[in-house]
Amino acid sequence: MMILSLIFGRLGVSDFGCRLALCLMLWLSMPSLWAQSDIPEESIERLPLAALLIGDGNYQRARQVLAGVDIEAEDFDAPRYHTLAGLVALNLKENALAVAEFNQALEAGQTAPVIYLYLAQAHFGQEAYEETLEALDSAGEATTEIPSAYLIRAQSLWFLGRFDEAWSVLNQGRSQFPERASDFARRQIFLLVEQGLYQAAVFEAQRLIALSEGDITDALAVGNALLKADQAQEATVLLEEAMLRAPADATVAKLLAQAYLVQSMPLAAAEVLRRGAYFNSDLLVEAAELFRQTGRLTEALSLNGQAIDQSKKLKQRLAILIGLERFTQAAAMADDLKRVQLIEEEEVRYALAYAYFKTGDFASARAELFFLETAENFRKATELRRVMSECEEQRWLCL
């Protein structure tokens, strides 16, 4: 049901209680349930048409149809009109307007319990969590039929700092809807992270991942949350397991490498990216860069040679060759650097000039230095010119 595609969307829930929504849509769209014999045909058609348009996801069109309803007419059906107007606003993320419309529907006599669920979503979208809970309470038994109602209640309690109550609601949801246990477990894991119970969060996440049949989405989400909470060690435990389950997933490799970098373990991060590069060539340049930064230049050069992105490959290769003091090879890259227009980058041009200088080709070095303009590069160019002048005067200084 498209009309519910946004309900509890912030919770990442896929089942939105379509049965109740379907009942409401059918009720709103069937004239036989509410039409009186003396109601003009035009009045009968607009509200059902708007309901059908909402059901198809045509919210703007539904709004246009509702705009044609005569709200001053004696036969004006206020409960249904405001309910439909509220659904349009809700799906267009106009939460304040949705709240106003749903409240008007209730004041006009709307009695369908699902109206409170829609009102709860609109309040939730405004971060009005106390009002969200009040709306859910008013829905009564209707909320016990929808897993998403438990999730939105728990999330509201969570944002209000009522963690124990949120945990209890999630446990109720797991018991009530065993087929959706993973959704509730996922929320509980993030609740543990929020409360600083990181090891418990990792333990629960490992249990959840074990039941996911190779899906490492939860590991990524929890691992990222742990990293943001400055818990890189716990994140590492979870992400290492995820990489074993999905060695070809580039996102896992990048996140695990980040976890190692946060712990000042750049070589471990480099090895992770090298493993990932076996399956995803996009990681080759990143792996090579980490090896370069850790001084493992031979490994860096080997990985760089396998890279596909020519621009990144050549720029990195120039730096590696200079680091290896292979200045003749670095200087020989000039034509390739010009071909991919990397020479337009001042850092690249200075590196090439330095390679020329180290090979004794001062004329070519000066030709490249001429184009440097930024303050830092201009300063380095001036210093390199000074050194070259000294070398020309006393050649033995540069041997």
C-alpha positions in Angstrom: 0.0 0.0 0.0 1.7 3.1 -1.2 -0.2 5.4 1.2 1.7 3.8 4.1 5.1 3.8 2.5 6.2 6.7 4.7 4.7 5.4 8.0 7.5 4.7 10.4 9.9 5.2 7.6 12.5 6.6 9.9 12.5 3.2 11.7 13.4 1.2 8.6 10.4 -1.0 8.9 8.9 -2.8 5.8 5.5 -3.8 7.1 3.3 -0.9 7.7 0.0 -2.4 8.9 -1.6 -2.4 5.5 -4.7 -4.3 6.6 -6.0 -1.5 8.7 -5.1 1.0 6.0 -6.9 -1.1 3.4 -10.0 -1.1 5.6 -9.9 2.6 5.9 -9.3 3.2 2.2 -12.2 0.9 1.3 -14.4 2.6 3.9 -13.5 6.0 2.5 -14.0 5.1 -1.1 -17.3 3.2 -1.0 -20.3 5.5 -1.4 -22.7 2.8 -0.4 -21.4 3.0 3.2 -22.2 6.6 3.6 -24.1 8.0 0.7 -27.6 9.3 1.2 -30.1 9.1 -1.6 -30.5 12.9 -1.8 -26.7 13.6 -2.1 -25.8 15.1 -5.5 -23.7 12.9 -7.7 -20.8 15.3 -7.8 -20.5 15.2 -4.0 -20.5 11.4 -4.0 -17.7 11.1 -6.6 -15.0 13.3 -5.3 -14.3 11.7 -1.9 -14.1 8.1 -3.3 -12.0 9.4 -6.2 -9.6 11.1 -3.8 -9.3 7.9 -1.7 -8.5 5.9 -4.8 -5.9 8.4 -5.9 -4.2 8.3 -2.5 -4.2 4.5 -2.7 -2.4 4.8 -6.0 0.1 7.3 -4.6 -1.2 10.2 -6.6 -1.2 12.7 -3.7 -1.1 16.0 -5.6 -3.9 14.8 -7.8 -5.9 13.7 -4.8 -5.4 17.2 -3.3 -6.7 18.8 -6.5 -9.8 16.6 -6.3 -10.4 17.4 -2.7 -10.0 21.1 -3.5 -13.2 20.8 -5.5 -15.3 19.6 -2.6 -17.8 22.2 -1.4 -17.1 22.3 2.3 -20.1 24.7 2.7 -22.6 22.2 1.3 -25.2 20.9 3.6 -24.2 17.3 2.8 -20.4 17.9 3.4 -18.9 14.8 4.9 -16.3 16.5 7.2 -14.9 13.3 8.9 -13.9 11.7 5.6 -12.8 14.9 3.9 -10.4 15.8 6.7 -9.1 12.2 6.9 -8.3 12.2 3.2 -6.7 15.6 3.4 -4.6 14.5 6.3 -3.4 11.4 4.4 -2.4 13.6 1.5 -0.4 15.9 3.8 1.1 13.0 5.6 2.4 11.4 2.5 3.7 14.7 1.3 5.6 15.0 4.6 3.6 18.1 5.6 3.3 16.8 9.1 1.9 20.0 10.8 -0.9 20.1 8.2 -1.5 16.4 8.6 -1.9 16.8 12.4 -4.4 19.7 11.9 -6.5 17.7 9.4 -6.6 14.5 11.5 -7.6 16.5 14.5 -10.4 18.2 12.5 -11.5 14.7 11.3 -11.7 13.6 14.9 -13.6 16.7 16.0 -16.0 16.1 13.1 -16.8 12.6 14.3 -14.2 10.3 12.7 -14.3 7.1 14.7 -11.9 4.7 12.8 -9.1 3.7 15.2 -6.5 3.8 12.5 -6.9 7.6 12.4 -4.9 7.7 15.6 -2.1 5.7 14.0 -1.9 8.3 11.2 -1.9 11.0 13.8 0.9 9.3 15.7 3.0 9.2 12.6 2.4 12.9 11.9 3.4 13.8 15.4 6.4 11.6 15.2 7.5 13.4 12.0 7.4 16.6 14.0 9.5 15.0 16.8 6.5 15.5 19.1 7.1 12.3 21.0 4.7 12.8 23.9 1.9 13.5 21.5 2.9 10.4 19.5 2.5 8.3 22.5 -0.9 9.9 23.3 -2.1 9.2 19.8 -1.0 5.5 20.0 -2.8 5.1 23.4 -6.0 6.5 21.8 -5.8 4.0 19.0 -6.4 1.2 21.6 -6.5 -2.3 20.3 -5.7 -1.2 16.8 -2.1 -0.7 17.8 -1.7 -4.4 18.9 -2.3 -5.6 15.4 0.6 -3.7 13.8 4.3 -4.3 14.5 5.2 -0.8 13.4 3.1 0.6 16.2 5.3 -1.1 18.7 8.4 0.2 16.9 7.2 3.8 16.8 6.2 3.6 20.4 9.6 2.3 21.4 11.4 4.9 19.3 9.3 7.7 20.9 10.1 6.4 24.4 13.7 6.1 23.4 13.9 9.8 22.3 12.2 10.8 25.5 15.0 9.1 27.5 12.7 6.4 28.8 15.0 3.5 27.9 13.6 0.9 30.2 10.1 1.4 28.8 11.4 1.4 25.3 13.2 -1.9 25.9 10.0 -3.4 27.4 7.9 -2.4 24.4 10.5 -4.0 22.0 10.3 -7.2 24.0 6.6 -7.2 23.8 6.9 -6.7 20.0 9.3 -9.7 19.7 6.9 -11.8 21.7 3.8 -10.7 19.8 5.3 -10.9 16.3 8.0 -13.6 16.2 8.2 -13.4 12.5 9.4 -9.8 12.9 11.8 -10.6 15.8 14.8 -9.3 13.8 13.2 -5.8 13.5 12.8 -5.5 17.2 16.2 -7.0 17.9 17.7 -4.4 15.6 16.1 -1.6 17.6 17.3 -3.1 20.8 20.9 -3.3 19.6 20.9 0.4 18.8 19.3 1.1 22.2 22.2 -0.7 23.8 24.7 1.4 21.8 22.8 4.5 22.9 23.1 3.5 26.6 26.9 2.8 26.2 26.5 -1.0 26.6 28.8 -1.7 23.7 29.8 -5.3 24.4 26.2 -6.3 24.9 25.4 -4.6 21.6 28.1 -6.5 19.8 26.9 -9.8 21.3 23.3 -9.2 20.3 24.4 -8.0 16.8 26.4 -11.2 16.4 23.3 -13.3 17.3 21.3 -11.3 14.8 23.8 -11.7 12.0 24.0 -15.4 12.6 20.3 -15.6 11.7 20.6 -13.4 8.7 21.9 -16.0 6.3 24.8 -14.0 4.9 23.1 -10.6 5.0 25.6 -8.2 6.6 23.4 -5.1 6.5 23.0 -5.1 10.3 26.7 -5.6 10.9 27.4 -2.5 8.8 24.8 -0.4 10.6 25.9 -1.4 14.1 29.6 -1.2 13.2 29.1 2.3 11.9 27.1 3.3 15.0 29.9 1.9 17.2 32.5 3.9 15.3 30.5 7.1 15.7 30.4 6.3 19.4 34.2 6.1 19.4 34.1 2.3 20.1 36.4 1.2 17.3 37.6 -2.0 19.1 34.0 -3.3 19.4 33.3 -2.3 15.8 36.3 -4.2 14.7 35.1 -7.4 16.3 31.8 -7.1 14.5 33.2 -6.0 11.1 35.8 -8.7 11.0 33.1 -11.3 11.3 31.1 -9.5 8.6 34.1 -9.5 6.3 34.4 -13.3 6.7 30.8 -13.6 5.8 31.0 -11.2 2.8 34.6 -10.9 1.7 33.5 -9.3 -1.6 31.6 -6.4 0.0 33.6 -3.2 -0.5 31.7 -1.3 2.1 32.6 -3.8 4.8 36.3 -3.6 3.9 36.3 0.2 4.0 34.5 0.4 7.3 36.8 -2.2 8.9 39.8 -0.3 7.5 38.4 2.8 9.1 38.1 1.0 12.4 41.7 0.0 12.3 42.8 3.5 11.3 41.0 5.0 14.3 43.0 2.6 16.5 46.3 3.9 14.8 46.8 0.6 13.0 47.3 1.8 9.4 49.1 -1.4 8.3 46.2 -3.6 9.5 43.9 -1.2 7.6 46.1 -1.6 4.5 45.9 -5.4 4.7 42.1 -5.3 5.0 41.8 -3.2 1.9 44.2 -5.5 0.0 42.0 -8.4 0.9 39.0 -6.5 -0.3 40.8 -5.5 -3.5 40.9 -9.2 -4.5 37.2 -8.9 -5.1 36.8 -5.2 -5.9 39.5 -3.4 -7.9 38.1 0.0 -6.8 39.9 -0.7 -3.5 43.4 -1.0 -5.1 44.3 2.6 -5.0 43.2 3.0 -1.4 45.1 0.0 -0.3 48.2 1.1 -2.2 47.9 4.6 -0.5 47.9 3.1 3.0 50.9 0.9 2.2 52.7 4.0 0.8 51.9 6.0 4.0 53.2 3.2 6.2 56.5 3.0 4.2 55.7 -0.3 2.5 56.5 1.2 -0.9 57.1 -2.1 -2.8 53.7 -3.4 -1.9 52.2 0.0 -2.7 53.8 -0.1 -6.2 52.5 -3.6 -6.8 48.9 -2.7 -6.0 49.1 0.5 -7.9 50.1 -1.4 -11.0 46.9 -3.3 -10.9 44.6 -0.2 -10.5 42.3 0.7 -13.3 41.5 4.4 -12.7 44.3 6.1 -14.7 44.1 9.5 -13.0 44.3 8.1 -9.5 46.8 5.5 -10.5 49.3 7.9 -12.2 49.1 10.4 -9.4 49.8 7.8 -6.8 52.5 6.1 -8.9 54.4 9.4 -9.1 54.4 9.7 -5.4 55.5 6.1 -4.9 58.4 6.3 -7.4 59.7 9.5 -5.7 59.4 7.7 -2.3 61.4 4.8 -3.8 63.9 7.4 -5.2 63.3 6.1 -8.7 63.5 9.6 -10.1 64.3 8.7 -13.7 61.1 6.6 -13.8 59.1 9.4 -12.1 60.4 12.0 -14.6 59.5 9.6 -17.5 55.9 9.9 -16.5 55.6 13.5 -17.8 53.7 12.6 -21.0 51.2 10.4 -19.2 50.6 13.1 -16.6 49.9 15.6 -19.4 47.7 13.1 -21.2 45.3 12.8 -18.3 45.7 16.5 -17.4 47.1 15.8 -14.0 49.9 18.2 -14.7 47.3 21.0 -14.1 47.4 20.1 -10.4 50.2 22.1 -8.8 51.2 19.4 -6.4 51.7 17.0 -9.3 53.6 19.6 -11.3 55.9 20.3 -8.3 56.5 16.5 -7.8 57.5 16.2 -11.5 59.8 19.2 -11.2 61.5 17.6 -8.2 62.0 14.4 -10.1 63.6 16.4 -12.9 65.8 18.1 -10.4 67.0 14.8 -8.9 67.9 13.5 -12.4 69.9 16.6 -13.0 67.5 18.0 -15.7 67.4 21.5 -14.2 66.0 23.2 -17.3 62.9 20.9 -17.3 62.5 21.4 -13.6 62.5 25.2 -13.9 60.0 25.0 -16.8 57.6 23.2 -14.5 58.2 25.4 -11.5 57.3 28.5 -13.6 53.6 27.5 -13.5 53.3 27.3 -9.7 51.3 30.1 -8.2 49.8 29.2 -4.8 51.7 30.5 -1.8 52.9 27.2 -0.5 54.0 25.8 -3.9 55.6 29.2 -4.9 57.6 29.0 -1.7 58.7 25.4 -2.4 59.5 26.4 -6.0 61.7 29.3 -4.8 63.6 27.0 -2.5 64.1 24.4 -5.2 65.4 27.1 -7.6 67.9 28.2 -4.9 69.1 24.7 -4.5 69.5 24.2 -8.2 71.5 27.4 -8.5 73.9 26.1 -5.7 74.2 22.8 -7.5 75.2 24.5 -10.8 77.8 26.6 -9.0 79.1 23.7 -6.9 78.1 20.5 -8.6 79.7 18.3 -6.0 77.0 19.5 -3.5 74.3 17.6 -5.4 76.1 14.3 -6.2 
